[in-house]
Amino acid sequence: MNPAVLVIDMQEHFIGYNNPDRDLLIPSQLNVLTYCAQQDIPVIKIEYGDPWNKTISELSDACKKYNPKRDEYR
């Protein structure tokens, strides 16, 4: 079995702009994405197709950085 990581709907309005856990959630997920890159584990980002509800930029940028050869699907 091959592992993969899904980043699902990590959008600002889901976690809240003033959520005290935000300072834990985002860095923790970035650590997971870094680990995935080091271990060549695929990362799949799933988001609602509405242009106003994009994945949090730090996570979206990390997904692109660590998976530059993978296409994004919507």
CHARMM-style PDB file with segment names, atoms N, HN, CA, C and O in Angstrom:
ATOM      1  N   MET     1       0.844  -1.167   0.000  1.00  0.00      PROA
ATOM      2  CA  MET     1       0.000   0.000   0.000  1.00  0.00      PROA
ATOM      3  C   MET     1       0.900   1.245   0.000  1.00  0.00      PROA
ATOM      4  O   MET     1       1.882   1.307   0.739  1.00  0.00      PROA
ATOM      5  N   ASN     2       0.557   2.223  -0.828  1.00  0.00      PROA
ATOM      6  HN  ASN     2      -0.241   2.172  -1.428  1.00  0.00      PROA
ATOM      7  CA  ASN     2       1.326   3.457  -0.925  1.00  0.00      PROA
ATOM      8  C   ASN     2       0.606   4.587  -0.200  1.00  0.00      PROA
ATOM      9  O   ASN     2      -0.589   4.797  -0.407  1.00  0.00      PROA
ATOM     10  N   PRO     3       1.331   5.320   0.656  1.00  0.00      PROA
ATOM     11  CA  PRO     3       0.692   6.421   1.381  1.00  0.00      PROA
ATOM     12  C   PRO     3       0.518   7.653   0.499  1.00  0.00      PROA
ATOM     13  O   PRO     3       1.212   7.826  -0.503  1.00  0.00      PROA
ATOM     14  N   ALA     4      -0.408   8.486   0.888  1.00  0.00      PROA
ATOM     15  HN  ALA     4      -0.972   8.345   1.702  1.00  0.00      PROA
ATOM     16  CA  ALA     4      -0.624   9.803   0.278  1.00  0.00      PROA
ATOM     17  C   ALA     4      -1.261  10.686   1.340  1.00  0.00      PROA
ATOM     18  O   ALA     4      -1.807  10.191   2.326  1.00  0.00      PROA
ATOM     19  N   VAL     5      -1.191  11.979   1.136  1.00  0.00      PROA
ATOM     20  HN  VAL     5      -0.748  12.381   0.335  1.00  0.00      PROA
ATOM     21  CA  VAL     5      -1.806  12.938   2.060  1.00  0.00      PROA
ATOM     22  C   VAL     5      -2.819  13.762   1.292  1.00  0.00      PROA
ATOM     23  O   VAL     5      -2.550  14.221   0.182  1.00  0.00      PROA
ATOM     24  N   LEU     6      -3.991  13.949   1.893  1.00  0.00      PROA
ATOM     25  HN  LEU     6      -4.210  13.576   2.795  1.00  0.00      PROA
ATOM     26  CA  LEU     6      -5.023  14.803   1.320  1.00  0.00      PROA
ATOM     27  C   LEU     6      -5.118  16.090   2.129  1.00  0.00      PROA
ATOM     28  O   LEU     6      -5.223  16.055   3.355  1.00  0.00      PROA
ATOM     29  N   VAL     7      -5.082  17.208   1.447  1.00  0.00      PROA
ATOM     30  HN  VAL     7      -4.996  17.237   0.451  1.00  0.00      PROA
ATOM     31  CA  VAL     7      -5.354  18.510   2.062  1.00  0.00      PROA
ATOM     32  C   VAL     7      -6.736  18.895   1.548  1.00  0.00      PROA
ATOM     33  O   VAL     7      -6.901  19.220   0.372  1.00  0.00      PROA
ATOM     34  N   ILE     8      -7.731  18.856   2.438  1.00  0.00      PROA
ATOM     35  HN  ILE     8      -7.597  18.592   3.393  1.00  0.00      PROA
ATOM     36  CA  ILE     8      -9.122  19.025   2.012  1.00  0.00      PROA
ATOM     37  C   ILE     8      -9.716  20.312   2.578  1.00  0.00      PROA
ATOM     38  O   ILE     8      -9.789  20.493   3.793  1.00  0.00      PROA
ATOM     39  N   ASP     9     -10.135  21.198   1.685  1.00  0.00      PROA
ATOM     40  HN  ASP     9     -10.076  21.051   0.698  1.00  0.00      PROA
ATOM     41  CA  ASP     9     -10.879  22.410   2.041  1.00  0.00      PROA
ATOM     42  C   ASP     9     -10.278  23.184   3.214  1.00  0.00      PROA
ATOM     43  O   ASP     9     -10.998  23.579   4.131  1.00  0.00      PROA
ATOM     44  N   MET    10      -8.985  23.396   3.189  1.00  0.00      PROA
ATOM     45  HN  MET    10      -8.399  23.075   2.445  1.00  0.00      PROA
ATOM     46  CA  MET    10      -8.342  24.216   4.229  1.00  0.00      PROA
ATOM     47  C   MET    10      -8.452  25.680   3.810  1.00  0.00      PROA
ATOM     48  O   MET    10      -7.498  26.287   3.322  1.00  0.00      PROA
ATOM     49  N   GLN    11      -9.644  26.218   4.018  1.00  0.00      PROA
ATOM     50  HN  GLN    11     -10.418  25.725   4.415  1.00  0.00      PROA
ATOM     51  CA  GLN    11      -9.949  27.583   3.616  1.00  0.00      PROA
ATOM     52  C   GLN    11     -10.154  28.444   4.852  1.00  0.00      PROA
ATOM     53  O   GLN    11     -10.559  27.956   5.907  1.00  0.00      PROA
ATOM     54  N   GLU    12      -9.869  29.731   4.704  1.00  0.00      PROA
ATOM     55  HN  GLU    12      -9.540  30.128   3.847  1.00  0.00      PROA
ATOM     56  CA  GLU    12      -9.958  30.665   5.828  1.00  0.00      PROA
ATOM     57  C   GLU    12     -11.287  30.575   6.565  1.00  0.00      PROA
ATOM     58  O   GLU    12     -11.316  30.529   7.795  1.00  0.00      PROA
ATOM     59  N   HSD    13     -12.387  30.549   5.818  1.00  0.00      PROA
ATOM     60  HN  HSD    13     -12.363  30.587   4.819  1.00  0.00      PROA
ATOM     61  CA  HSD    13     -13.675  30.581   6.514  1.00  0.00      PROA
ATOM     62  C   HSD    13     -13.991  29.277   7.240  1.00  0.00      PROA
ATOM     63  O   HSD    13     -14.884  29.260   8.087  1.00  0.00      PROA
ATOM     64  N   PHE    14     -13.296  28.194   6.941  1.00  0.00      PROA
ATOM     65  HN  PHE    14     -12.571  28.208   6.252  1.00  0.00      PROA
ATOM     66  CA  PHE    14     -13.523  26.949   7.667  1.00  0.00      PROA
ATOM     67  C   PHE    14     -12.790  26.929   9.008  1.00  0.00      PROA
ATOM     68  O   PHE    14     -13.316  26.414   9.995  1.00  0.00      PROA
ATOM     69  N   ILE    15     -11.589  27.483   9.047  1.00  0.00      PROA
ATOM     70  HN  ILE    15     -11.162  27.901   8.246  1.00  0.00      PROA
ATOM     71  CA  ILE    15     -10.870  27.471  10.327  1.00  0.00      PROA
ATOM     72  C   ILE    15     -11.011  28.784  11.076  1.00  0.00      PROA
ATOM     73  O   ILE    15     -10.734  28.845  12.274  1.00  0.00      PROA
ATOM     74  N   GLY    16     -11.437  29.832  10.393  1.00  0.00      PROA
ATOM     75  HN  GLY    16     -11.663  29.783   9.420  1.00  0.00      PROA
ATOM     76  CA  GLY    16     -11.670  31.112  11.059  1.00  0.00      PROA
ATOM     77  C   GLY    16     -10.415  31.962  11.108  1.00  0.00      PROA
ATOM     78  O   GLY    16      -9.319  31.468  11.369  1.00  0.00      PROA
ATOM     79  N   TYR    17     -10.594  33.230  10.854  1.00  0.00      PROA
ATOM     80  HN  TYR    17     -11.485  33.632  10.642  1.00  0.00      PROA
ATOM     81  CA  TYR    17      -9.463  34.159  10.858  1.00  0.00      PROA
ATOM     82  C   TYR    17      -8.900  34.354  12.263  1.00  0.00      PROA
ATOM     83  O   TYR    17      -7.696  34.548  12.427  1.00  0.00      PROA
ATOM     84  N   ASN    18      -9.748  34.303  13.256  1.00  0.00      PROA
ATOM     85  HN  ASN    18     -10.726  34.145  13.123  1.00  0.00      PROA
ATOM     86  CA  ASN    18      -9.317  34.560  14.635  1.00  0.00      PROA
ATOM     87  C   ASN    18      -9.298  33.295  15.478  1.00  0.00      PROA
ATOM     88  O   ASN    18      -9.347  33.375  16.706  1.00  0.00      PROA
ATOM     89  N   ASN    19      -9.229  32.155  14.858  1.00  0.00      PROA
ATOM     90  HN  ASN    19      -9.190  32.090  13.861  1.00  0.00      PROA
ATOM     91  CA  ASN    19      -9.202  30.889  15.571  1.00  0.00      PROA
ATOM     92  C   ASN    19      -7.860  30.748  16.293  1.00  0.00      PROA
ATOM     93  O   ASN    19      -6.810  30.793  15.651  1.00  0.00      PROA
ATOM     94  N   PRO    20      -7.880  30.576  17.625  1.00  0.00      PROA
ATOM     95  CA  PRO    20      -6.610  30.456  18.357  1.00  0.00      PROA
ATOM     96  C   PRO    20      -5.805  29.220  17.950  1.00  0.00      PROA
ATOM     97  O   PRO    20      -4.588  29.185  18.134  1.00  0.00      PROA
ATOM     98  N   ASP    21      -6.472  28.215  17.404  1.00  0.00      PROA
ATOM     99  HN  ASP    21      -7.461  28.244  17.255  1.00  0.00      PROA
ATOM    100  CA  ASP    21      -5.769  27.005  16.962  1.00  0.00      PROA
ATOM    101  C   ASP    21      -5.094  27.172  15.610  1.00  0.00      PROA
ATOM    102  O   ASP    21      -4.323  26.308  15.191  1.00  0.00      PROA
ATOM    103  N   ARG    22      -5.372  28.268  14.925  1.00  0.00      PROA
ATOM    104  HN  ARG    22      -5.998  28.970  15.265  1.00  0.00      PROA
ATOM    105  CA  ARG    22      -4.767  28.506  13.610  1.00  0.00      PROA
ATOM    106  C   ARG    22      -3.241  28.460  13.692  1.00  0.00      PROA
ATOM    107  O   ARG    22      -2.581  27.918  12.805  1.00  0.00      PROA
ATOM    108  N   ASP    23      -2.689  29.030  14.759  1.00  0.00      PROA
ATOM    109  HN  ASP    23      -3.225  29.469  15.480  1.00  0.00      PROA
ATOM    110  CA  ASP    23      -1.232  29.059  14.919  1.00  0.00      PROA
ATOM    111  C   ASP    23      -0.644  27.671  15.150  1.00  0.00      PROA
ATOM    112  O   ASP    23       0.570  27.491  15.056  1.00  0.00      PROA
ATOM    113  N   LEU    24      -1.480  26.700  15.448  1.00  0.00      PROA
ATOM    114  HN  LEU    24      -2.467  26.846  15.524  1.00  0.00      PROA
ATOM    115  CA  LEU    24      -1.033  25.314  15.560  1.00  0.00      PROA
ATOM    116  C   LEU    24      -1.342  24.522  14.290  1.00  0.00      PROA
ATOM    117  O   LEU    24      -0.538  23.702  13.847  1.00  0.00      PROA
ATOM    118  N   LEU    25      -2.506  24.774  13.716  1.00  0.00      PROA
ATOM    119  HN  LEU    25      -3.160  25.441  14.076  1.00  0.00      PROA
ATOM    120  CA  LEU    25      -2.954  24.008  12.550  1.00  0.00      PROA
ATOM    121  C   LEU    25      -2.067  24.195  11.327  1.00  0.00      PROA
ATOM    122  O   LEU    25      -1.616  23.222  10.722  1.00  0.00      PROA
ATOM    123  N   ILE    26      -1.823  25.437  10.971  1.00  0.00      PROA
ATOM    124  HN  ILE    26      -2.189  26.228  11.462  1.00  0.00      PROA
ATOM    125  CA  ILE    26      -1.086  25.709   9.730  1.00  0.00      PROA
ATOM    126  C   ILE    26       0.354  25.197   9.815  1.00  0.00      PROA
ATOM    127  O   ILE    26       0.783  24.475   8.916  1.00  0.00      PROA
ATOM    128  N   PRO    27       1.119  25.541  10.862  1.00  0.00      PROA
ATOM    129  CA  PRO    27       2.490  25.009  10.941  1.00  0.00      PROA
ATOM    130  C   PRO    27       2.531  23.475  10.996  1.00  0.00      PROA
ATOM    131  O   PRO    27       3.437  22.859  10.434  1.00  0.00      PROA
ATOM    132  N   SER    28       1.564  22.868  11.665  1.00  0.00      PROA
ATOM    133  HN  SER    28       0.829  23.368  12.122  1.00  0.00      PROA
ATOM    134  CA  SER    28       1.529  21.398  11.723  1.00  0.00      PROA
ATOM    135  C   SER    28       1.324  20.807  10.339  1.00  0.00      PROA
ATOM    136  O   SER    28       1.974  19.829   9.971  1.00  0.00      PROA
ATOM    137  N   GLN    29       0.424  21.398   9.580  1.00  0.00      PROA
ATOM    138  HN  GLN    29      -0.105  22.193   9.880  1.00  0.00      PROA
ATOM    139  CA  GLN    29       0.193  20.894   8.230  1.00  0.00      PROA
ATOM    140  C   GLN    29       1.390  21.158   7.327  1.00  0.00      PROA
ATOM    141  O   GLN    29       1.710  20.340   6.464  1.00  0.00      PROA
ATOM    142  N   LEU    30       2.051  22.292   7.519  1.00  0.00      PROA
ATOM    143  HN  LEU    30       1.791  22.956   8.220  1.00  0.00      PROA
ATOM    144  CA  LEU    30       3.264  22.568   6.739  1.00  0.00      PROA
ATOM    145  C   LEU    30       4.356  21.547   7.065  1.00  0.00      PROA
ATOM    146  O   LEU    30       5.104  21.135   6.178  1.00  0.00      PROA
ATOM    147  N   ASN    31       4.448  21.143   8.323  1.00  0.00      PROA
ATOM    148  HN  ASN    31       3.840  21.478   9.043  1.00  0.00      PROA
ATOM    149  CA  ASN    31       5.414  20.104   8.701  1.00  0.00      PROA
ATOM    150  C   ASN    31       5.108  18.783   8.001  1.00  0.00      PROA
ATOM    151  O   ASN    31       6.017  18.091   7.543  1.00  0.00      PROA
ATOM    152  N   VAL    32       3.830  18.441   7.922  1.00  0.00      PROA
ATOM    153  HN  VAL    32       3.092  19.004   8.294  1.00  0.00      PROA
ATOM    154  CA  VAL    32       3.432  17.214   7.224  1.00  0.00      PROA
ATOM    155  C   VAL    32       3.804  17.301   5.747  1.00  0.00      PROA
ATOM    156  O   VAL    32       4.312  16.337   5.175  1.00  0.00      PROA
ATOM    157  N   LEU    33       3.550  18.457   5.131  1.00  0.00      PROA
ATOM    158  HN  LEU    33       3.137  19.240   5.596  1.00  0.00      PROA
ATOM    159  CA  LEU    33       3.877  18.625   3.711  1.00  0.00      PROA
ATOM    160  C   LEU    33       5.382  18.551   3.475  1.00  0.00      PROA
ATOM    161  O   LEU    33       5.822  17.995   2.469  1.00  0.00      PROA
ATOM    162  N   THR    34       6.165  19.100   4.380  1.00  0.00      PROA
ATOM    163  HN  THR    34       5.807  19.552   5.198  1.00  0.00      PROA
ATOM    164  CA  THR    34       7.625  19.019   4.280  1.00  0.00      PROA
ATOM    165  C   THR    34       8.076  17.560   4.370  1.00  0.00      PROA
ATOM    166  O   THR    34       8.913  17.111   3.588  1.00  0.00      PROA
ATOM    167  N   TYR    35       7.519  16.835   5.323  1.00  0.00      PROA
ATOM    168  HN  TYR    35       6.839  17.200   5.959  1.00  0.00      PROA
ATOM    169  CA  TYR    35       7.845  15.415   5.467  1.00  0.00      PROA
ATOM    170  C   TYR    35       7.488  14.645   4.193  1.00  0.00      PROA
ATOM    171  O   TYR    35       8.259  13.808   3.725  1.00  0.00      PROA
ATOM    172  N   CYS    36       6.329  14.934   3.651  1.00  0.00      PROA
ATOM    173  HN  CYS    36       5.702  15.614   4.032  1.00  0.00      PROA
ATOM    174  CA  CYS    36       5.903  14.269   2.414  1.00  0.00      PROA
ATOM    175  C   CYS    36       6.900  14.520   1.285  1.00  0.00      PROA
ATOM    176  O   CYS    36       7.228  13.611   0.522  1.00  0.00      PROA
ATOM    177  N   ALA    37       7.373  15.746   1.185  1.00  0.00      PROA
ATOM    178  HN  ALA    37       7.107  16.484   1.804  1.00  0.00      PROA
ATOM    179  CA  ALA    37       8.347  16.078   0.144  1.00  0.00      PROA
ATOM    180  C   ALA    37       9.642  15.289   0.348  1.00  0.00      PROA
ATOM    181  O   ALA    37      10.223  14.782  -0.611  1.00  0.00      PROA
ATOM    182  N   GLN    38      10.085  15.190   1.593  1.00  0.00      PROA
ATOM    183  HN  GLN    38       9.613  15.602   2.372  1.00  0.00      PROA
ATOM    184  CA  GLN    38      11.321  14.468   1.891  1.00  0.00      PROA
ATOM    185  C   GLN    38      11.200  12.975   1.601  1.00  0.00      PROA
ATOM    186  O   GLN    38      12.173  12.335   1.201  1.00  0.00      PROA
ATOM    187  N   GLN    39      10.010  12.426   1.803  1.00  0.00      PROA
ATOM    188  HN  GLN    39       9.220  12.947   2.128  1.00  0.00      PROA
ATOM    189  CA  GLN    39       9.781  10.988   1.632  1.00  0.00      PROA
ATOM    190  C   GLN    39       9.153  10.634   0.283  1.00  0.00      PROA
ATOM    191  O   GLN    39       8.832   9.475   0.023  1.00  0.00      PROA
ATOM    192  N   ASP    40       8.985  11.642  -0.567  1.00  0.00      PROA
ATOM    193  HN  ASP    40       9.246  12.584  -0.356  1.00  0.00      PROA
ATOM    194  CA  ASP    40       8.354  11.464  -1.882  1.00  0.00      PROA
ATOM    195  C   ASP    40       6.947  10.862  -1.764  1.00  0.00      PROA
ATOM    196  O   ASP    40       6.567   9.966  -2.518  1.00  0.00      PROA
ATOM    197  N   ILE    41       6.202  11.380  -0.808  1.00  0.00      PROA
ATOM    198  HN  ILE    41       6.511  12.108  -0.196  1.00  0.00      PROA
ATOM    199  CA  ILE    41       4.810  10.979  -0.598  1.00  0.00      PROA
ATOM    200  C   ILE    41       3.927  11.982  -1.333  1.00  0.00      PROA
ATOM    201  O   ILE    41       4.063  13.185  -1.113  1.00  0.00      PROA
ATOM    202  N   PRO    42       3.036  11.526  -2.188  1.00  0.00      PROA
ATOM    203  CA  PRO    42       2.188  12.462  -2.925  1.00  0.00      PROA
ATOM    204  C   PRO    42       1.229  13.219  -2.008  1.00  0.00      PROA
ATOM    205  O   PRO    42       0.727  12.682  -1.021  1.00  0.00      PROA
ATOM    206  N   VAL    43       0.994  14.464  -2.361  1.00  0.00      PROA
ATOM    207  HN  VAL    43       1.401  14.900  -3.163  1.00  0.00      PROA
ATOM    208  CA  VAL    43       0.045  15.322  -1.655  1.00  0.00      PROA
ATOM    209  C   VAL    43      -1.030  15.727  -2.654  1.00  0.00      PROA
ATOM    210  O   VAL    43      -0.729  16.183  -3.757  1.00  0.00      PROA
ATOM    211  N   ILE    44      -2.263  15.560  -2.262  1.00  0.00      PROA
ATOM    212  HN  ILE    44      -2.507  15.189  -1.366  1.00  0.00      PROA
ATOM    213  CA  ILE    44      -3.394  15.916  -3.117  1.00  0.00      PROA
ATOM    214  C   ILE    44      -4.191  17.005  -2.416  1.00  0.00      PROA
ATOM    215  O   ILE    44      -4.638  16.835  -1.281  1.00  0.00      PROA
ATOM    216  N   LYS    45      -4.360  18.118  -3.105  1.00  0.00      PROA
ATOM    217  HN  LYS    45      -3.997  18.255  -4.027  1.00  0.00      PROA
ATOM    218  CA  LYS    45      -5.130  19.240  -2.552  1.00  0.00      PROA
ATOM    219  C   LYS    45      -6.514  19.233  -3.183  1.00  0.00      PROA
ATOM    220  O   LYS    45      -6.652  19.278  -4.406  1.00  0.00      PROA
ATOM    221  N   ILE    46      -7.535  19.176  -2.337  1.00  0.00      PROA
ATOM    222  HN  ILE    46      -7.423  19.140  -1.344  1.00  0.00      PROA
ATOM    223  CA  ILE    46      -8.917  19.202  -2.809  1.00  0.00      PROA
ATOM    224  C   ILE    46      -9.563  20.467  -2.266  1.00  0.00      PROA
ATOM    225  O   ILE    46      -9.515  20.742  -1.067  1.00  0.00      PROA
ATOM    226  N   GLU    47     -10.168  21.233  -3.170  1.00  0.00      PROA
ATOM    227  HN  GLU    47     -10.207  21.009  -4.144  1.00  0.00      PROA
ATOM    228  CA  GLU    47     -10.842  22.452  -2.719  1.00  0.00      PROA
ATOM    229  C   GLU    47     -12.099  22.684  -3.544  1.00  0.00      PROA
ATOM    230  O   GLU    47     -12.207  22.244  -4.689  1.00  0.00      PROA
ATOM    231  N   TYR    48     -13.020  23.367  -2.948  1.00  0.00      PROA
ATOM    232  HN  TYR    48     -12.933  23.724  -2.019  1.00  0.00      PROA
ATOM    233  CA  TYR    48     -14.242  23.762  -3.636  1.00  0.00      PROA
ATOM    234  C   TYR    48     -13.854  24.714  -4.752  1.00  0.00      PROA
ATOM    235  O   TYR    48     -12.981  25.560  -4.556  1.00  0.00      PROA
ATOM    236  N   GLY    49     -14.476  24.601  -5.914  1.00  0.00      PROA
ATOM    237  HN  GLY    49     -15.185  23.914  -6.073  1.00  0.00      PROA
ATOM    238  CA  GLY    49     -14.069  25.353  -7.091  1.00  0.00      PROA
ATOM    239  C   GLY    49     -14.415  26.827  -7.106  1.00  0.00      PROA
ATOM    240  O   GLY    49     -14.107  27.507  -8.085  1.00  0.00      PROA
ATOM    241  N   ASP    50     -15.035  27.346  -6.073  1.00  0.00      PROA
ATOM    242  HN  ASP    50     -15.285  26.793  -5.278  1.00  0.00      PROA
ATOM    243  CA  ASP    50     -15.399  28.760  -5.999  1.00  0.00      PROA
ATOM    244  C   ASP    50     -14.131  29.608  -5.876  1.00  0.00      PROA
ATOM    245  O   ASP    50     -13.335  29.364  -4.968  1.00  0.00      PROA
ATOM    246  N   PRO    51     -13.910  30.594  -6.751  1.00  0.00      PROA
ATOM    247  CA  PRO    51     -12.680  31.398  -6.688  1.00  0.00      PROA
ATOM    248  C   PRO    51     -12.539  32.205  -5.398  1.00  0.00      PROA
ATOM    249  O   PRO    51     -11.439  32.658  -5.083  1.00  0.00      PROA
ATOM    250  N   TRP    52     -13.607  32.391  -4.658  1.00  0.00      PROA
ATOM    251  HN  TRP    52     -14.501  32.023  -4.914  1.00  0.00      PROA
ATOM    252  CA  TRP    52     -13.543  33.161  -3.405  1.00  0.00      PROA
ATOM    253  C   TRP    52     -13.156  32.289  -2.222  1.00  0.00      PROA
ATOM    254  O   TRP    52     -12.883  32.803  -1.138  1.00  0.00      PROA
ATOM    255  N   ASN    53     -13.130  30.998  -2.412  1.00  0.00      PROA
ATOM    256  HN  ASN    53     -13.352  30.580  -3.293  1.00  0.00      PROA
ATOM    257  CA  ASN    53     -12.873  30.076  -1.308  1.00  0.00      PROA
ATOM    258  C   ASN    53     -11.660  29.206  -1.601  1.00  0.00      PROA
ATOM    259  O   ASN    53     -11.766  27.982  -1.681  1.00  0.00      PROA
ATOM    260  N   LYS    54     -10.537  29.832  -1.755  1.00  0.00      PROA
ATOM    261  HN  LYS    54     -10.451  30.826  -1.690  1.00  0.00      PROA
ATOM    262  CA  LYS    54      -9.298  29.118  -2.072  1.00  0.00      PROA
ATOM    263  C   LYS    54      -8.666  28.552  -0.799  1.00  0.00      PROA
ATOM    264  O   LYS    54      -8.921  29.021   0.310  1.00  0.00      PROA
ATOM    265  N   THR    55      -7.841  27.539  -0.995  1.00  0.00      PROA
ATOM    266  HN  THR    55      -7.633  27.158  -1.896  1.00  0.00      PROA
ATOM    267  CA  THR    55      -7.045  26.985   0.096  1.00  0.00      PROA
ATOM    268  C   THR    55      -6.137  28.076   0.658  1.00  0.00      PROA
ATOM    269  O   THR    55      -5.651  28.928  -0.085  1.00  0.00      PROA
ATOM    270  N   ILE    56      -5.913  28.046   1.960  1.00  0.00      PROA
ATOM    271  HN  ILE    56      -6.309  27.353   2.563  1.00  0.00      PROA
ATOM    272  CA  ILE    56      -5.045  29.019   2.626  1.00  0.00      PROA
ATOM    273  C   ILE    56      -3.720  29.086   1.869  1.00  0.00      PROA
ATOM    274  O   ILE    56      -3.126  28.057   1.549  1.00  0.00      PROA
ATOM    275  N   SER    57      -3.270  30.294   1.591  1.00  0.00      PROA
ATOM    276  HN  SER    57      -3.753  31.130   1.852  1.00  0.00      PROA
ATOM    277  CA  SER    57      -2.132  30.492   0.682  1.00  0.00      PROA
ATOM    278  C   SER    57      -0.867  29.751   1.118  1.00  0.00      PROA
ATOM    279  O   SER    57      -0.162  29.201   0.272  1.00  0.00      PROA
ATOM    280  N   GLU    58      -0.567  29.724   2.417  1.00  0.00      PROA
ATOM    281  HN  GLU    58      -1.140  30.171   3.104  1.00  0.00      PROA
ATOM    282  CA  GLU    58       0.642  29.025   2.871  1.00  0.00      PROA
ATOM    283  C   GLU    58       0.594  27.543   2.495  1.00  0.00      PROA
ATOM    284  O   GLU    58       1.597  26.964   2.077  1.00  0.00      PROA
ATOM    285  N   LEU    59      -0.577  26.946   2.648  1.00  0.00      PROA
ATOM    286  HN  LEU    59      -1.392  27.416   2.987  1.00  0.00      PROA
ATOM    287  CA  LEU    59      -0.723  25.523   2.328  1.00  0.00      PROA
ATOM    288  C   LEU    59      -0.751  25.286   0.826  1.00  0.00      PROA
ATOM    289  O   LEU    59      -0.147  24.335   0.328  1.00  0.00      PROA
ATOM    290  N   SER    60      -1.445  26.145   0.114  1.00  0.00      PROA
ATOM    291  HN  SER    60      -1.935  26.918   0.518  1.00  0.00      PROA
ATOM    292  CA  SER    60      -1.506  26.017  -1.340  1.00  0.00      PROA
ATOM    293  C   SER    60      -0.117  26.162  -1.953  1.00  0.00      PROA
ATOM    294  O   SER    60       0.262  25.392  -2.835  1.00  0.00      PROA
ATOM    295  N   ASP    61       0.643  27.156  -1.479  1.00  0.00      PROA
ATOM    296  HN  ASP    61       0.335  27.781  -0.762  1.00  0.00      PROA
ATOM    297  CA  ASP    61       2.005  27.362  -1.975  1.00  0.00      PROA
ATOM    298  C   ASP    61       2.887  26.155  -1.679  1.00  0.00      PROA
ATOM    299  O   ASP    61       3.686  25.744  -2.520  1.00  0.00      PROA
ATOM    300  N   ALA    62       2.741  25.586  -0.482  1.00  0.00      PROA
ATOM    301  HN  ALA    62       2.092  25.920   0.202  1.00  0.00      PROA
ATOM    302  CA  ALA    62       3.545  24.417  -0.118  1.00  0.00      PROA
ATOM    303  C   ALA    62       3.181  23.220  -0.991  1.00  0.00      PROA
ATOM    304  O   ALA    62       4.061  22.461  -1.396  1.00  0.00      PROA
ATOM    305  N   CYS    63       1.901  23.044  -1.284  1.00  0.00      PROA
ATOM    306  HN  CYS    63       1.186  23.661  -0.955  1.00  0.00      PROA
ATOM    307  CA  CYS    63       1.488  21.940  -2.164  1.00  0.00      PROA
ATOM    308  C   CYS    63       2.128  22.089  -3.538  1.00  0.00      PROA
ATOM    309  O   CYS    63       2.600  21.108  -4.112  1.00  0.00      PROA
ATOM    310  N   LYS    64       2.149  23.295  -4.064  1.00  0.00      PROA
ATOM    311  HN  LYS    64       1.766  24.092  -3.598  1.00  0.00      PROA
ATOM    312  CA  LYS    64       2.766  23.536  -5.375  1.00  0.00      PROA
ATOM    313  C   LYS    64       4.277  23.332  -5.315  1.00  0.00      PROA
ATOM    314  O   LYS    64       4.868  22.741  -6.219  1.00  0.00      PROA
ATOM    315  N   LYS    65       4.892  23.820  -4.252  1.00  0.00      PROA
ATOM    316  HN  LYS    65       4.412  24.299  -3.517  1.00  0.00      PROA
ATOM    317  CA  LYS    65       6.346  23.729  -4.105  1.00  0.00      PROA
ATOM    318  C   LYS    65       6.799  22.271  -3.997  1.00  0.00      PROA
ATOM    319  O   LYS    65       7.785  21.876  -4.618  1.00  0.00      PROA
ATOM    320  N   TYR    66       6.088  21.490  -3.220  1.00  0.00      PROA
ATOM    321  HN  TYR    66       5.287  21.811  -2.715  1.00  0.00      PROA
ATOM    322  CA  TYR    66       6.515  20.125  -2.957  1.00  0.00      PROA
ATOM    323  C   TYR    66       6.022  19.123  -3.991  1.00  0.00      PROA
ATOM    324  O   TYR    66       6.501  17.990  -4.026  1.00  0.00      PROA
ATOM    325  N   ASN    67       5.082  19.516  -4.826  1.00  0.00      PROA
ATOM    326  HN  ASN    67       4.692  20.437  -4.797  1.00  0.00      PROA
ATOM    327  CA  ASN    67       4.565  18.633  -5.870  1.00  0.00      PROA
ATOM    328  C   ASN    67       4.552  19.360  -7.205  1.00  0.00      PROA
ATOM    329  O   ASN    67       3.503  19.428  -7.847  1.00  0.00      PROA
ATOM    330  N   PRO    68       5.679  19.906  -7.643  1.00  0.00      PROA
ATOM    331  CA  PRO    68       5.664  20.749  -8.845  1.00  0.00      PROA
ATOM    332  C   PRO    68       5.291  20.007 -10.123  1.00  0.00      PROA
ATOM    333  O   PRO    68       4.832  20.636 -11.077  1.00  0.00      PROA
ATOM    334  N   LYS    69       5.472  18.699 -10.170  1.00  0.00      PROA
ATOM    335  HN  LYS    69       5.844  18.188  -9.395  1.00  0.00      PROA
ATOM    336  CA  LYS    69       5.193  17.951 -11.397  1.00  0.00      PROA
ATOM    337  C   LYS    69       3.777  17.393 -11.440  1.00  0.00      PROA
ATOM    338  O   LYS    69       3.350  16.851 -12.460  1.00  0.00      PROA
ATOM    339  N   ARG    70       3.059  17.524 -10.348  1.00  0.00      PROA
ATOM    340  HN  ARG    70       3.406  17.964  -9.520  1.00  0.00      PROA
ATOM    341  CA  ARG    70       1.710  16.972 -10.301  1.00  0.00      PROA
ATOM    342  C   ARG    70       0.699  18.026 -10.734  1.00  0.00      PROA
ATOM    343  O   ARG    70       0.823  19.203 -10.397  1.00  0.00      PROA
ATOM    344  N   ASP    71      -0.287  17.588 -11.476  1.00  0.00      PROA
ATOM    345  HN  ASP    71      -0.388  16.631 -11.751  1.00  0.00      PROA
ATOM    346  CA  ASP    71      -1.363  18.484 -11.895  1.00  0.00      PROA
ATOM    347  C   ASP    71      -2.381  18.625 -10.769  1.00  0.00      PROA
ATOM    348  O   ASP    71      -2.518  17.747  -9.917  1.00  0.00      PROA
ATOM    349  N   GLU    72      -3.087  19.746 -10.787  1.00  0.00      PROA
ATOM    350  HN  GLU    72      -2.975  20.459 -11.480  1.00  0.00      PROA
ATOM    351  CA  GLU    72      -4.182  19.948  -9.845  1.00  0.00      PROA
ATOM    352  C   GLU    72      -5.484  19.670 -10.568  1.00  0.00      PROA
ATOM    353  O   GLU    72      -5.662  20.051 -11.725  1.00  0.00      PROA
ATOM    354  N   TYR    73      -6.378  19.012  -9.885  1.00  0.00      PROA
ATOM    355  HN  TYR    73      -6.233  18.703  -8.945  1.00  0.00      PROA
ATOM    356  CA  TYR    73      -7.686  18.691 -10.453  1.00  0.00      PROA
ATOM    357  C   TYR    73      -8.763  19.358  -9.620  1.00  0.00      PROA
ATOM    358  O   TYR    73      -8.637  19.487  -8.403  1.00  0.00      PROA
ATOM    359  N   ARG    74      -9.805  19.772 -10.279  1.00  0.00      PROA
ATOM    360  HN  ARG    74      -9.908  19.667 -11.268  1.00  0.00      PROA
ATOM    361  CA  ARG    74     -10.949  20.384  -9.587  1.00  0.00      PROA
ATOM    362  C   ARG    74     -12.203  19.670 -10.001  1.00  0.00      PROA
ATOM    363  OT1 ARG    74     -13.291  20.017  -9.541  1.00  0.00      PROA
TER     364      ARG     74
END
